[in-house]
Amino acid sequence: MKSILAIGASSSRTSINRKLASYTANQVADCMVELLDLNDFEMPIYSVDKEEELGIPNEALKFKKQIQDADGIIISFAEHNGSYAAAYKNIVDWTSRIEGKLWEEKTLFLMATSPGDRGGQTVLASATSSYPRMGANVVSEFSLPSFYENFSDEGINDETLKSAFETQLSKYIQNI
Ligand SMILES: Cc1cc2nc3c(=O)[nH]c(=O)nc-3n(C[C@H](O)[C@H](O)[C@H](O)COP(=O)(O)O)c2cc1C
């Protein structure tokens, strides 16, 4: 059975991106889903000085192992001031010091959502452009605007958004 690593790129306990990543991973039939909690990967804020002092923390090694063990990875990004949430960026920075090609050539579905009408498009565009250079095979991307209007426990309510999501999901399923 294939395994999917689902990451809500936020450390918030009530993260809407964690909800979206979890929902999406659970749409893939016959696979095991591992839903990460970023709070399990809390490390000092990365700096070259901290790296010299501490070496690579166990949490970064653990994060790398989760990537290695997955067949596919789904990430939904929280957007903070147009970029990654600091807690997520810190994990990526530390883990990239083990090996620059962080994503191990895994197949990725990149997403973002926010309560606003831009749906985290800025952070999503940043990841879709830079992650292929970090060893990611990005096959699908989707931004969900206005999360609280467009998402419920049953999934995506708006028909146009739902159809766009399903197109990206099918492409992803074909590639893992
Ligand atoms: C420090 C901070 C900066 C934010 N910046 C943005 C932003 O640039 N764009 C945006 O759409 N939402 C922004 N928001 C609102 C987030 O989209 C919102 O908090 C969302 O719930 C974050 O996702 P999460 O629930 O998965 O953590 C910001 C929120 C915080 C706390």
The ligand as an ORCA input file, in Angstrom:
! r2SCAN-3c Opt
* xyz 0 1
  C       1.532     36.840     11.077
  C       0.436     36.563     10.087
  C       0.575     36.982      8.781
  C      -0.416     36.698      7.839
  N      -0.216     37.051      6.529
  C      -1.114     36.657      5.600
  C      -0.850     36.867      4.206
  O       0.177     37.384      3.826
  N      -1.762     36.432      3.302
  C      -2.920     35.790      3.702
  O      -3.707     35.394      2.839
  N      -3.196     35.585      5.009
  C      -2.318     35.988      5.957
  N      -2.559     35.744      7.291
  C      -3.818     35.062      7.677
  C      -3.645     33.569      7.525
  O      -3.944     33.204      6.194
  C      -4.574     32.830      8.498
  O      -4.131     33.071      9.824
  C      -4.642     31.349      8.218
  O      -5.564     30.766      9.131
  C      -3.276     30.692      8.329
  O      -3.363     29.328      8.032
  P      -3.396     28.206      9.181
  O      -4.762     28.277      9.834
  O      -3.203     26.943      8.428
  O      -2.313     28.510     10.163
  C      -1.593     36.014      8.245
  C      -1.732     35.627      9.594
  C      -0.740     35.876     10.493
  C      -0.913     35.408     11.928
*
